[in-house]
């Protein structure tokens, strides 16, 4: 189990940078959820950057400002949680300044704390499989749409830095073939050698 006394909660200023800078900074940080069921935490080992209104892969592409995407236009340091396939939640971290809808899509975590609770939520005791995908990690961490817009500088859902500095590998983002030339951008980031990724890096 990690030593929480050595970790530091990320301040607002940490999030106030563009998506690509934020992606490299956020990789290896620890996501913590203090829920009524208990506390869970996992290290971010895989994520993708989405670069706002000019990025065809981004929900805000072309200035699509809807009730779902409204939180993307907030100041960095908030959670953007949405439903896919009518059944799975995904979590993004909003970064950058107000009205600049850059976000970081969380793809995989390495479980660190509350592993028994994660296992119950996921219905498996295979540690490598608990958080190895966007929907999986939200189930394991107890993240749902009630956390849409959550302030990551608050006391319910936040990120910590324990000093870990990973070797980073980059590749194409996954499942965004509709994004045209933006689908080919190497805006997927992962911790080199991690056993907990959602898919191999290409």
Number of C-alpha atoms within 10 A of each C-alpha: 9 11 8 11 7 10 16 13 18 18 15 15 12 14 25 18 17 22 25 20 14 22 27 23 16 27 24 27 23 25 23 23 19 15 14 8 8 13 18 22 26 25 26 24 29 32 29 26 29 30 24 24 18 14 19 20 22 21 21 25 17 12 13 14 16 11 7 15 17 15 22 28 20 20 20 29 27 26 25 24 24 19 14 10 6 7 8 15 20 22 24 23 25 32 34 25 18 15 14 21 30 32 33 25 21 24 29 27 35 25 26 16 19 18 20 14 17 27 19 13 16 20 11 12 13 10 16 15 21 27 30 22 20 21 21 23 26 25 20 25 30 22 19 17 16 9 17 17 18 20 19 23 15 13 13 15 22 22 23 20 19 17 11 12 14 17 12 15 16 19 16 17 22 15 9 14 13 10 15 12 11 19 18 14 14 15 23 24 24 29 22 15 12 14 15 25 24 21 13 10 16 10
